C-alpha cells in the first residue's frame, strides 16, 4: 500500500477516503441525520476505522 514513488508520499490515500465515504453513505441510507453523518468527528471516526493512521505511519517510516 505504500506509494511507488517518493513524490507521492504527500498524496492522501484515496482508498481510505473511498472506504470512509462508503461508510458515511451507508449511515445515511440507514437513516442517520445528514449533519450527524457528515460532521467532522464522524469523518475522523470513519477514517480511523480504515486504519488510515497506521497506513500513514508505514509511509512515513519508509521515507
mmCIF file of the N, C-alpha and C atoms, coordinates in Angstrom:
data_MODEL
# 
_entry.id   MODEL 
# 
loop_
_atom_site.group_PDB 
_atom_site.id 
_atom_site.type_symbol 
_atom_site.label_atom_id 
_atom_site.label_alt_id 
_atom_site.label_comp_id 
_atom_site.label_asym_id 
_atom_site.label_entity_id 
_atom_site.label_seq_id 
_atom_site.pdbx_PDB_ins_code 
_atom_site.Cartn_x 
_atom_site.Cartn_y 
_atom_site.Cartn_z 
_atom_site.occupancy 
_atom_site.B_iso_or_equiv 
_atom_site.pdbx_formal_charge 
_atom_site.auth_seq_id 
_atom_site.auth_comp_id 
_atom_site.auth_asym_id 
_atom_site.auth_atom_id 
_atom_site.pdbx_PDB_model_num 
ATOM 1   N N  . UNK A 1 1  ? 0.799   -1.200 0.000  1.00 0.00 ? 1  UNK A N  1 
ATOM 2   C CA . UNK A 1 1  ? 0.000   0.000  0.000  1.00 0.00 ? 1  UNK A CA 1 
ATOM 3   C C  . UNK A 1 1  ? 0.841   1.263  0.000  1.00 0.00 ? 1  UNK A C  1 
ATOM 4   N N  . UNK A 1 2  ? 2.128   1.135  0.102  1.00 0.00 ? 2  UNK A N  1 
ATOM 5   C CA . UNK A 1 2  ? 2.985   2.315  0.089  1.00 0.00 ? 2  UNK A CA 1 
ATOM 6   C C  . UNK A 1 2  ? 3.074   2.884  -1.323 1.00 0.00 ? 2  UNK A C  1 
ATOM 7   N N  . UNK A 1 3  ? 3.289   4.200  -1.425 1.00 0.00 ? 3  UNK A N  1 
ATOM 8   C CA . UNK A 1 3  ? 3.422   4.823  -2.747 1.00 0.00 ? 3  UNK A CA 1 
ATOM 9   C C  . UNK A 1 3  ? 4.603   4.250  -3.512 1.00 0.00 ? 3  UNK A C  1 
ATOM 10  N N  . UNK A 1 4  ? 4.474   4.220  -4.820 1.00 0.00 ? 4  UNK A N  1 
ATOM 11  C CA . UNK A 1 4  ? 5.539   3.702  -5.675 1.00 0.00 ? 4  UNK A CA 1 
ATOM 12  C C  . UNK A 1 4  ? 6.701   4.691  -5.792 1.00 0.00 ? 4  UNK A C  1 
ATOM 13  N N  . UNK A 1 5  ? 6.398   5.962  -5.702 1.00 0.00 ? 5  UNK A N  1 
ATOM 14  C CA . UNK A 1 5  ? 7.423   6.978  -5.895 1.00 0.00 ? 5  UNK A CA 1 
ATOM 15  C C  . UNK A 1 5  ? 7.447   7.918  -4.698 1.00 0.00 ? 5  UNK A C  1 
ATOM 16  N N  . UNK A 1 6  ? 8.625   8.449  -4.411 1.00 0.00 ? 6  UNK A N  1 
ATOM 17  C CA . UNK A 1 6  ? 8.773   9.352  -3.266 1.00 0.00 ? 6  UNK A CA 1 
ATOM 18  C C  . UNK A 1 6  ? 7.901   10.599 -3.409 1.00 0.00 ? 6  UNK A C  1 
ATOM 19  N N  . UNK A 1 7  ? 7.703   11.086 -4.639 1.00 0.00 ? 7  UNK A N  1 
ATOM 20  C CA . UNK A 1 7  ? 6.907   12.301 -4.830 1.00 0.00 ? 7  UNK A CA 1 
ATOM 21  C C  . UNK A 1 7  ? 5.464   12.092 -4.404 1.00 0.00 ? 7  UNK A C  1 
ATOM 22  N N  . UNK A 1 8  ? 5.007   10.855 -4.334 1.00 0.00 ? 8  UNK A N  1 
ATOM 23  C CA . UNK A 1 8  ? 3.625   10.556 -3.974 1.00 0.00 ? 8  UNK A CA 1 
ATOM 24  C C  . UNK A 1 8  ? 3.416   10.475 -2.467 1.00 0.00 ? 8  UNK A C  1 
ATOM 25  N N  . UNK A 1 9  ? 4.440   10.595 -1.679 1.00 0.00 ? 9  UNK A N  1 
ATOM 26  C CA . UNK A 1 9  ? 4.295   10.373 -0.242 1.00 0.00 ? 9  UNK A CA 1 
ATOM 27  C C  . UNK A 1 9  ? 3.378   11.379 0.435  1.00 0.00 ? 9  UNK A C  1 
ATOM 28  N N  . UNK A 1 10 ? 3.161   12.539 -0.188 1.00 0.00 ? 10 UNK A N  1 
ATOM 29  C CA . UNK A 1 10 ? 2.296   13.548 0.416  1.00 0.00 ? 10 UNK A CA 1 
ATOM 30  C C  . UNK A 1 10 ? 0.858   13.456 -0.080 1.00 0.00 ? 10 UNK A C  1 
ATOM 31  N N  . UNK A 1 11 ? 0.593   12.547 -0.996 1.00 0.00 ? 11 UNK A N  1 
ATOM 32  C CA . UNK A 1 11 ? -0.762  12.395 -1.505 1.00 0.00 ? 11 UNK A CA 1 
ATOM 33  C C  . UNK A 1 11 ? -1.627  11.666 -0.487 1.00 0.00 ? 11 UNK A C  1 
ATOM 34  N N  . UNK A 1 12 ? -2.875  12.042 -0.425 1.00 0.00 ? 12 UNK A N  1 
ATOM 35  C CA . UNK A 1 12 ? -3.824  11.429 0.502  1.00 0.00 ? 12 UNK A CA 1 
ATOM 36  C C  . UNK A 1 12 ? -4.285  10.103 -0.089 1.00 0.00 ? 12 UNK A C  1 
ATOM 37  N N  . UNK A 1 13 ? -4.126  9.006  0.619  1.00 0.00 ? 13 UNK A N  1 
ATOM 38  C CA . UNK A 1 13 ? -4.515  7.695  0.090  1.00 0.00 ? 13 UNK A CA 1 
ATOM 39  C C  . UNK A 1 13 ? -6.015  7.626  -0.202 1.00 0.00 ? 13 UNK A C  1 
ATOM 40  N N  . UNK A 1 14 ? -6.364  7.563  -1.465 1.00 0.00 ? 14 UNK A N  1 
ATOM 41  C CA . UNK A 1 14 ? -7.766  7.586  -1.883 1.00 0.00 ? 14 UNK A CA 1 
ATOM 42  C C  . UNK A 1 14 ? -8.531  6.351  -1.424 1.00 0.00 ? 14 UNK A C  1 
ATOM 43  N N  . UNK A 1 15 ? -7.853  5.250  -1.217 1.00 0.00 ? 15 UNK A N  1 
ATOM 44  C CA . UNK A 1 15 ? -8.516  4.038  -0.727 1.00 0.00 ? 15 UNK A CA 1 
ATOM 45  C C  . UNK A 1 15 ? -9.226  4.320  0.595  1.00 0.00 ? 15 UNK A C  1 
ATOM 46  N N  . UNK A 1 16 ? -8.588  5.058  1.466  1.00 0.00 ? 16 UNK A N  1 
ATOM 47  C CA . UNK A 1 16 ? -9.155  5.367  2.775  1.00 0.00 ? 16 UNK A CA 1 
ATOM 48  C C  . UNK A 1 16 ? -10.328 6.335  2.657  1.00 0.00 ? 16 UNK A C  1 
ATOM 49  N N  . UNK A 1 17 ? -10.196 7.297  1.751  1.00 0.00 ? 17 UNK A N  1 
ATOM 50  C CA . UNK A 1 17 ? -11.286 8.241  1.516  1.00 0.00 ? 17 UNK A CA 1 
ATOM 51  C C  . UNK A 1 17 ? -12.501 7.496  0.974  1.00 0.00 ? 17 UNK A C  1 
ATOM 52  N N  . UNK A 1 18 ? -12.272 6.581  0.034  1.00 0.00 ? 18 UNK A N  1 
ATOM 53  C CA . UNK A 1 18 ? -13.378 5.823  -0.561 1.00 0.00 ? 18 UNK A CA 1 
ATOM 54  C C  . UNK A 1 18 ? -14.089 4.959  0.477  1.00 0.00 ? 18 UNK A C  1 
ATOM 55  N N  . UNK A 1 19 ? -13.334 4.293  1.320  1.00 0.00 ? 19 UNK A N  1 
ATOM 56  C CA . UNK A 1 19 ? -13.947 3.444  2.350  1.00 0.00 ? 19 UNK A CA 1 
ATOM 57  C C  . UNK A 1 19 ? -14.728 4.271  3.367  1.00 0.00 ? 19 UNK A C  1 
ATOM 58  N N  . UNK A 1 20 ? -14.178 5.415  3.765  1.00 0.00 ? 20 UNK A N  1 
ATOM 59  C CA . UNK A 1 20 ? -14.877 6.284  4.716  1.00 0.00 ? 20 UNK A CA 1 
ATOM 60  C C  . UNK A 1 20 ? -16.147 6.847  4.087  1.00 0.00 ? 20 UNK A C  1 
ATOM 61  N N  . UNK A 1 21 ? -16.065 7.234  2.819  1.00 0.00 ? 21 UNK A N  1 
ATOM 62  C CA . UNK A 1 21 ? -17.237 7.752  2.110  1.00 0.00 ? 21 UNK A CA 1 
ATOM 63  C C  . UNK A 1 21 ? -18.319 6.693  2.014  1.00 0.00 ? 21 UNK A C  1 
ATOM 64  N N  . UNK A 1 22 ? -17.928 5.479  1.691  1.00 0.00 ? 22 UNK A N  1 
ATOM 65  C CA . UNK A 1 22 ? -18.892 4.381  1.621  1.00 0.00 ? 22 UNK A CA 1 
ATOM 66  C C  . UNK A 1 22 ? -19.592 4.189  2.973  1.00 0.00 ? 22 UNK A C  1 
ATOM 67  N N  . UNK A 1 23 ? -18.841 4.250  4.049  1.00 0.00 ? 23 UNK A N  1 
ATOM 68  C CA . UNK A 1 23 ? -19.424 4.091  5.386  1.00 0.00 ? 23 UNK A CA 1 
ATOM 69  C C  . UNK A 1 23 ? -20.423 5.196  5.699  1.00 0.00 ? 23 UNK A C  1 
ATOM 70  N N  . UNK A 1 24 ? -20.058 6.428  5.363  1.00 0.00 ? 24 UNK A N  1 
ATOM 71  C CA . UNK A 1 24 ? -20.965 7.549  5.618  1.00 0.00 ? 24 UNK A CA 1 
ATOM 72  C C  . UNK A 1 24 ? -22.228 7.409  4.770  1.00 0.00 ? 24 UNK A C  1 
ATOM 73  N N  . UNK A 1 25 ? -22.083 6.986  3.527  1.00 0.00 ? 25 UNK A N  1 
ATOM 74  C CA . UNK A 1 25 ? -23.260 6.787  2.674  1.00 0.00 ? 25 UNK A CA 1 
ATOM 75  C C  . UNK A 1 25 ? -24.165 5.692  3.230  1.00 0.00 ? 25 UNK A C  1 
ATOM 76  N N  . UNK A 1 26 ? -23.583 4.627  3.762  1.00 0.00 ? 26 UNK A N  1 
ATOM 77  C CA . UNK A 1 26 ? -24.392 3.574  4.400  1.00 0.00 ? 26 UNK A CA 1 
ATOM 78  C C  . UNK A 1 26 ? -25.119 4.122  5.630  1.00 0.00 ? 26 UNK A C  1 
ATOM 79  N N  . UNK A 1 27 ? -24.435 4.957  6.403  1.00 0.00 ? 27 UNK A N  1 
ATOM 80  C CA . UNK A 1 27 ? -25.080 5.564  7.569  1.00 0.00 ? 27 UNK A CA 1 
ATOM 81  C C  . UNK A 1 27 ? -26.296 6.384  7.141  1.00 0.00 ? 27 UNK A C  1 
ATOM 82  N N  . UNK A 1 28 ? -26.131 7.168  6.086  1.00 0.00 ? 28 UNK A N  1 
ATOM 83  C CA . UNK A 1 28 ? -27.241 7.975  5.579  1.00 0.00 ? 28 UNK A CA 1 
ATOM 84  C C  . UNK A 1 28 ? -28.369 7.093  5.058  1.00 0.00 ? 28 UNK A C  1 
ATOM 85  N N  . UNK A 1 29 ? -28.018 6.015  4.365  1.00 0.00 ? 29 UNK A N  1 
ATOM 86  C CA . UNK A 1 29 ? -29.032 5.098  3.835  1.00 0.00 ? 29 UNK A CA 1 
ATOM 87  C C  . UNK A 1 29 ? -29.826 4.439  4.958  1.00 0.00 ? 29 UNK A C  1 
ATOM 88  N N  . UNK A 1 30 ? -29.176 4.242  6.103  1.00 0.00 ? 30 UNK A N  1 
ATOM 89  C CA . UNK A 1 30 ? -29.854 3.637  7.258  1.00 0.00 ? 30 UNK A CA 1 
ATOM 90  C C  . UNK A 1 30 ? -30.631 4.667  8.075  1.00 0.00 ? 30 UNK A C  1 
ATOM 91  N N  . UNK A 1 31 ? -30.628 5.925  7.613  1.00 0.00 ? 31 UNK A N  1 
ATOM 92  C CA . UNK A 1 31 ? -31.452 6.935  8.254  1.00 0.00 ? 31 UNK A CA 1 
ATOM 93  C C  . UNK A 1 31 ? -30.755 7.886  9.198  1.00 0.00 ? 31 UNK A C  1 
ATOM 94  N N  . UNK A 1 32 ? -29.431 7.830  9.268  1.00 0.00 ? 32 UNK A N  1 
ATOM 95  C CA . UNK A 1 32 ? -28.722 8.773  10.140 1.00 0.00 ? 32 UNK A CA 1 
ATOM 96  C C  . UNK A 1 32 ? -28.942 10.194 9.628  1.00 0.00 ? 32 UNK A C  1 
ATOM 97  N N  . UNK A 1 33 ? -29.047 11.123 10.535 1.00 0.00 ? 33 UNK A N  1 
ATOM 98  C CA . UNK A 1 33 ? -29.208 12.531 10.203 1.00 0.00 ? 33 UNK A CA 1 
ATOM 99  C C  . UNK A 1 33 ? -28.008 13.026 9.392  1.00 0.00 ? 33 UNK A C  1 
ATOM 100 N N  . UNK A 1 34 ? -28.267 13.855 8.371  1.00 0.00 ? 34 UNK A N  1 
ATOM 101 C CA . UNK A 1 34 ? -27.213 14.367 7.493  1.00 0.00 ? 34 UNK A CA 1 
ATOM 102 C C  . UNK A 1 34 ? -26.110 15.069 8.282  1.00 0.00 ? 34 UNK A C  1 
ATOM 103 N N  . UNK A 1 35 ? -26.484 15.987 9.161  1.00 0.00 ? 35 UNK A N  1 
ATOM 104 C CA . UNK A 1 35 ? -25.482 16.741 9.921  1.00 0.00 ? 35 UNK A CA 1 
ATOM 105 C C  . UNK A 1 35 ? -24.636 15.834 10.807 1.00 0.00 ? 35 UNK A C  1 
ATOM 106 N N  . UNK A 1 36 ? -25.251 14.823 11.381 1.00 0.00 ? 36 UNK A N  1 
ATOM 107 C CA . UNK A 1 36 ? -24.512 13.878 12.220 1.00 0.00 ? 36 UNK A CA 1 
ATOM 108 C C  . UNK A 1 36 ? -23.562 13.022 11.377 1.00 0.00 ? 36 UNK A C  1 
ATOM 109 N N  . UNK A 1 37 ? -24.049 12.554 10.240 1.00 0.00 ? 37 UNK A N  1 
ATOM 110 C CA . UNK A 1 37 ? -23.240 11.680 9.384  1.00 0.00 ? 37 UNK A CA 1 
ATOM 111 C C  . UNK A 1 37 ? -22.072 12.414 8.745  1.00 0.00 ? 37 UNK A C  1 
ATOM 112 N N  . UNK A 1 38 ? -22.255 13.693 8.433  1.00 0.00 ? 38 UNK A N  1 
ATOM 113 C CA . UNK A 1 38 ? -21.217 14.428 7.712  1.00 0.00 ? 38 UNK A CA 1 
ATOM 114 C C  . UNK A 1 38 ? -20.401 15.366 8.594  1.00 0.00 ? 38 UNK A C  1 
ATOM 115 N N  . UNK A 1 39 ? -20.579 15.283 9.898  1.00 0.00 ? 39 UNK A N  1 
ATOM 116 C CA . UNK A 1 39 ? -19.802 16.156 10.787 1.00 0.00 ? 39 UNK A CA 1 
ATOM 117 C C  . UNK A 1 39 ? -18.329 15.724 10.804 1.00 0.00 ? 39 UNK A C  1 
ATOM 118 N N  . UNK A 1 40 ? -17.482 16.660 11.167 1.00 0.00 ? 40 UNK A N  1 
ATOM 119 C CA . UNK A 1 40 ? -16.035 16.440 11.206 1.00 0.00 ? 40 UNK A CA 1 
ATOM 120 C C  . UNK A 1 40 ? -15.669 15.222 12.051 1.00 0.00 ? 40 UNK A C  1 
ATOM 121 N N  . UNK A 1 41 ? -16.271 15.102 13.211 1.00 0.00 ? 41 UNK A N  1 
ATOM 122 C CA . UNK A 1 41 ? -15.954 14.000 14.124 1.00 0.00 ? 41 UNK A CA 1 
ATOM 123 C C  . UNK A 1 41 ? -16.300 12.648 13.508 1.00 0.00 ? 41 UNK A C  1 
ATOM 124 N N  . UNK A 1 42 ? -17.422 12.577 12.790 1.00 0.00 ? 42 UNK A N  1 
ATOM 125 C CA . UNK A 1 42 ? -17.799 11.311 12.164 1.00 0.00 ? 42 UNK A CA 1 
ATOM 126 C C  . UNK A 1 42 ? -16.828 10.948 11.043 1.00 0.00 ? 42 UNK A C  1 
ATOM 127 N N  . UNK A 1 43 ? -16.397 11.951 10.252 1.00 0.00 ? 43 UNK A N  1 
ATOM 128 C CA . UNK A 1 43 ? -15.406 11.663 9.210  1.00 0.00 ? 43 UNK A CA 1 
ATOM 129 C C  . UNK A 1 43 ? -14.110 11.138 9.833  1.00 0.00 ? 43 UNK A C  1 
ATOM 130 N N  . UNK A 1 44 ? -13.668 11.748 10.921 1.00 0.00 ? 44 UNK A N  1 
ATOM 131 C CA . UNK A 1 44 ? -12.454 11.260 11.591 1.00 0.00 ? 44 UNK A CA 1 
ATOM 132 C C  . UNK A 1 44 ? -12.631 9.833  12.092 1.00 0.00 ? 44 UNK A C  1 
ATOM 133 N N  . UNK A 1 45 ? -13.786 9.559  12.671 1.00 0.00 ? 45 UNK A N  1 
ATOM 134 C CA . UNK A 1 45 ? -14.077 8.219  13.191 1.00 0.00 ? 45 UNK A CA 1 
ATOM 135 C C  . UNK A 1 45 ? -14.070 7.189  12.050 1.00 0.00 ? 45 UNK A C  1 
ATOM 136 N N  . UNK A 1 46 ? -14.690 7.537  10.935 1.00 0.00 ? 46 UNK A N  1 
ATOM 137 C CA . UNK A 1 46 ? -14.750 6.602  9.806  1.00 0.00 ? 46 UNK A CA 1 
ATOM 138 C C  . UNK A 1 46 ? -13.376 6.413  9.160  1.00 0.00 ? 46 UNK A C  1 
ATOM 139 N N  . UNK A 1 47 ? -12.581 7.469  9.072  1.00 0.00 ? 47 UNK A N  1 
ATOM 140 C CA . UNK A 1 47 ? -11.211 7.319  8.560  1.00 0.00 ? 47 UNK A CA 1 
ATOM 141 C C  . UNK A 1 47 ? -10.383 6.438  9.481  1.00 0.00 ? 47 UNK A C  1 
ATOM 142 N N  . UNK A 1 48 ? -10.561 6.586  10.779 1.00 0.00 ? 48 UNK A N  1 
ATOM 143 C CA . UNK A 1 48 ? -9.823  5.764  11.745 1.00 0.00 ? 48 UNK A CA 1 
ATOM 144 C C  . UNK A 1 48 ? -10.150 4.286  11.560 1.00 0.00 ? 48 UNK A C  1 
ATOM 145 N N  . UNK A 1 49 ? -11.386 3.975  11.226 1.00 0.00 ? 49 UNK A N  1 
ATOM 146 C CA . UNK A 1 49 ? -11.791 2.579  11.018 1.00 0.00 ? 49 UNK A CA 1 
ATOM 147 C C  . UNK A 1 49 ? -11.103 1.952  9.809  1.00 0.00 ? 49 UNK A C  1 
ATOM 148 N N  . UNK A 1 50 ? -10.587 2.772  8.890  1.00 0.00 ? 50 UNK A N  1 
ATOM 149 C CA . UNK A 1 50 ? -9.899  2.249  7.704  1.00 0.00 ? 50 UNK A CA 1 
ATOM 150 C C  . UNK A 1 50 ? -8.411  2.035  7.956  1.00 0.00 ? 50 UNK A C  1 
ATOM 151 N N  . UNK A 1 51 ? -7.974  2.261  9.197  1.00 0.00 ? 51 UNK A N  1 
ATOM 152 C CA . UNK A 1 51 ? -6.548  2.157  9.565  1.00 0.00 ? 51 UNK A CA 1 
ATOM 153 C C  . UNK A 1 51 ? -5.685  3.185  8.845  1.00 0.00 ? 51 UNK A C  1 
ATOM 154 N N  . UNK A 1 52 ? -6.273  4.333  8.586  1.00 0.00 ? 52 UNK A N  1 
ATOM 155 C CA . UNK A 1 52 ? -5.565  5.417  7.914  1.00 0.00 ? 52 UNK A CA 1 
ATOM 156 C C  . UNK A 1 52 ? -4.297  5.816  8.662  1.00 0.00 ? 52 UNK A C  1 
ATOM 157 N N  . UNK A 1 53 ? -4.378  5.952  9.974  1.00 0.00 ? 53 UNK A N  1 
ATOM 158 C CA . UNK A 1 53 ? -3.208  6.361  10.769 1.00 0.00 ? 53 UNK A CA 1 
ATOM 159 C C  . UNK A 1 53 ? -2.075  5.352  10.653 1.00 0.00 ? 53 UNK A C  1 
ATOM 160 N N  . UNK A 1 54 ? -2.403  4.067  10.716 1.00 0.00 ? 54 UNK A N  1 
ATOM 161 C CA . UNK A 1 54 ? -1.378  3.025  10.564 1.00 0.00 ? 54 UNK A CA 1 
ATOM 162 C C  . UNK A 1 54 ? -0.733  3.105  9.189  1.00 0.00 ? 54 UNK A C  1 
ATOM 163 N N  . UNK A 1 55 ? -1.544  3.312  8.175  1.00 0.00 ? 55 UNK A N  1 
ATOM 164 C CA . UNK A 1 55 ? -1.046  3.417  6.802  1.00 0.00 ? 55 UNK A CA 1 
ATOM 165 C C  . UNK A 1 55 ? -0.063  4.583  6.674  1.00 0.00 ? 55 UNK A C  1 
ATOM 166 N N  . UNK A 1 56 ? -0.422  5.730  7.243  1.00 0.00 ? 56 UNK A N  1 
ATOM 167 C CA . UNK A 1 56 ? 0.455   6.892  7.162  1.00 0.00 ? 56 UNK A CA 1 
ATOM 168 C C  . UNK A 1 56 ? 1.745   6.670  7.946  1.00 0.00 ? 56 UNK A C  1 
ATOM 169 N N  . UNK A 1 57 ? 1.677   5.969  9.070  1.00 0.00 ? 57 UNK A N  1 
ATOM 170 C CA . UNK A 1 57 ? 2.898   5.650  9.829  1.00 0.00 ? 57 UNK A CA 1 
ATOM 171 C C  . UNK A 1 57 ? 3.847   4.793  8.987  1.00 0.00 ? 57 UNK A C  1 
ATOM 172 N N  . UNK A 1 58 ? 3.298   3.837  8.267  1.00 0.00 ? 58 UNK A N  1 
ATOM 173 C CA . UNK A 1 58 ? 4.117   2.976  7.405  1.00 0.00 ? 58 UNK A CA 1 
ATOM 174 C C  . UNK A 1 58 ? 4.794   3.804  6.321  1.00 0.00 ? 58 UNK A C  1 
ATOM 175 N N  . UNK A 1 59 ? 4.048   4.719  5.721  1.00 0.00 ? 59 UNK A N  1 
ATOM 176 C CA . UNK A 1 59 ? 4.607   5.564  4.666  1.00 0.00 ? 59 UNK A CA 1 
ATOM 177 C C  . UNK A 1 59 ? 5.721   6.447  5.221  1.00 0.00 ? 59 UNK A C  1 
ATOM 178 N N  . UNK A 1 60 ? 5.483   7.071  6.358  1.00 0.00 ? 60 UNK A N  1 
ATOM 179 C CA . UNK A 1 60 ? 6.484   7.960  6.953  1.00 0.00 ? 60 UNK A CA 1 
ATOM 180 C C  . UNK A 1 60 ? 7.728   7.172  7.350  1.00 0.00 ? 60 UNK A C  1 
ATOM 181 N N  . UNK A 1 61 ? 7.545   5.992  7.893  1.00 0.00 ? 61 UNK A N  1 
ATOM 182 C CA . UNK A 1 61 ? 8.688   5.166  8.305  1.00 0.00 ? 61 UNK A CA 1 
ATOM 183 C C  . UNK A 1 61 ? 9.524   4.735  7.108  1.00 0.00 ? 61 UNK A C  1 
ATOM 184 N N  . UNK A 1 62 ? 8.882   4.588  5.954  1.00 0.00 ? 62 UNK A N  1 
ATOM 185 C CA . UNK A 1 62 ? 9.591   4.165  4.758  1.00 0.00 ? 62 UNK A CA 1 
ATOM 186 C C  . UNK A 1 62 ? 10.262  5.296  4.014  1.00 0.00 ? 62 UNK A C  1 
ATOM 187 N N  . UNK A 1 63 ? 10.005  6.546  4.427  1.00 0.00 ? 63 UNK A N  1 
ATOM 188 C CA . UNK A 1 63 ? 10.570  7.712  3.720  1.00 0.00 ? 63 UNK A CA 1 
ATOM 189 C C  . UNK A 1 63 ? 12.016  7.919  4.053  1.00 0.00 ? 63 UNK A C  1 
# 
